[in-house]
Amino acid sequence: MLRDADPQHGTAAAFTIQRAAWGGNGLHGHVSDVAVLGTCPPNRVATSLVAALGGPQEYIFGNLAICGSQSAPGNEEPLLCGLTEAQQDLIHDVHAAVSKEAAGSS
């Protein structure tokens, strides 16, 4: 989980970062919903991370959790699962890059 400086939590909202192709793996994000919009600034690192991974380019407020997803035959909803080693490496590398960029722009 990538946390920002604000410990407040709202109710969870979920979204697709990378859609799981047939038999493949995807990425699914979970964030606090609009309940925290007025209580904390945007989480710049999480917002940049999701955009760099190909997810929606919208501000993320509060904490971000990323999990894996898989397509299920005959079901449009993704099945949530753990991250593969390749996904963990990708998230680690992208997080390091956007964190370094965010620190340089402060």
Wavefront OBJ file of the C-alpha trace (Angstrom):
o trace
v 0.000 0.000 0.000
v 1.294 3.450 -0.878
v 0.268 5.873 1.847
v 0.357 9.629 1.776
v 0.846 11.804 4.846
v -2.862 11.896 5.789
v -4.027 8.922 7.910
v -7.750 9.490 7.252
v -9.573 6.791 5.340
v -12.856 6.996 3.465
v -14.833 4.170 1.970
v -13.039 2.208 -0.720
v -13.359 2.878 -4.435
v -11.855 0.485 -6.991
v -10.679 0.986 -10.558
v -8.757 -0.819 -13.291
v -5.154 0.251 -13.879
v -4.324 -2.403 -16.480
v -7.099 -4.627 -17.812
v -6.435 -8.362 -17.563
v -6.394 -9.868 -21.044
v -7.840 -13.345 -21.605
v -5.836 -15.628 -19.327
v -3.430 -12.816 -18.439
v -2.814 -10.617 -15.444
v -3.913 -7.053 -14.831
v -3.629 -4.415 -12.121
v -6.461 -3.105 -9.983
v -6.303 -0.018 -7.741
v -8.189 0.689 -4.535
v -8.406 4.186 -3.036
v -10.436 6.238 -0.619
v -13.459 7.730 -2.314
v -14.728 11.312 -2.340
v -15.178 11.295 1.445
v -11.552 12.451 1.761
v -11.500 14.930 -1.140
v -11.808 17.998 1.062
v -9.674 16.687 3.907
v -6.285 16.114 2.281
v -4.264 17.219 -0.745
v -3.830 14.944 -3.751
v -1.372 12.075 -3.287
v 1.101 13.167 -5.981
v 3.163 9.969 -5.972
v 0.129 7.670 -6.228
v -1.442 9.853 -8.943
v 1.780 9.787 -11.005
v 2.296 6.057 -10.396
v -1.180 5.104 -11.651
v -0.806 7.355 -14.725
v 2.647 5.883 -15.508
v 1.207 2.360 -15.278
v -1.448 3.280 -17.863
v -4.335 3.796 -15.441
v -6.798 6.679 -15.282
v -5.224 10.122 -15.160
v -7.207 11.458 -12.226
v -6.091 12.770 -8.856
v -5.828 10.193 -6.096
v -6.504 11.374 -2.558
v -5.420 9.381 0.466
v -3.915 5.919 0.252
v -3.541 3.652 -2.775
v -3.464 -0.144 -2.714
v -2.655 -2.089 -5.884
v -3.497 -5.751 -6.359
v -3.395 -8.146 -9.260
v -6.391 -9.197 -11.288
v -7.184 -12.002 -13.712
v -9.914 -12.372 -16.293
v -12.549 -14.953 -15.515
v -14.174 -16.954 -18.317
v -17.768 -15.835 -18.794
v -17.465 -13.035 -16.225
v -16.840 -9.375 -16.952
v -15.640 -8.650 -13.411
v -11.938 -9.240 -12.773
v -10.904 -11.738 -10.118
v -8.594 -10.037 -7.639
v -5.364 -11.839 -6.785
v -1.838 -11.246 -5.597
v 0.744 -9.491 -7.732
v 3.072 -11.532 -9.902
v 6.806 -11.063 -9.391
v 6.972 -9.149 -12.691
v 4.167 -6.814 -11.546
v 5.919 -6.241 -8.216
v 9.154 -5.364 -10.022
v 7.315 -3.028 -12.408
v 5.508 -1.206 -9.595
v 8.747 -0.935 -7.599
v 10.646 0.556 -10.544
v 7.890 2.987 -11.538
v 7.353 4.013 -7.894
v 11.081 4.748 -7.521
v 11.029 6.921 -10.654
v 7.922 8.936 -9.765
v 9.077 9.339 -6.148
v 12.401 10.725 -7.332
v 10.595 13.085 -9.712
v 8.187 14.236 -6.983
v 11.076 14.876 -4.574
v 12.848 16.963 -7.218
v 9.791 19.125 -7.855
v 9.176 19.920 -4.157
l 1 2 3 4 5 6 7 8 9 10 11 12 13 14 15 16 17 18 19 20 21 22 23 24 25 26 27 28 29 30 31 32 33 34 35 36 37 38 39 40 41 42 43 44 45 46 47 48 49 50 51 52 53 54 55 56 57 58 59 60 61 62 63 64 65 66 67 68 69 70 71 72 73 74 75 76 77 78 79 80 81 82 83 84 85 86 87 88 89 90 91 92 93 94 95 96 97 98 99 100 101 102 103 104 105 106
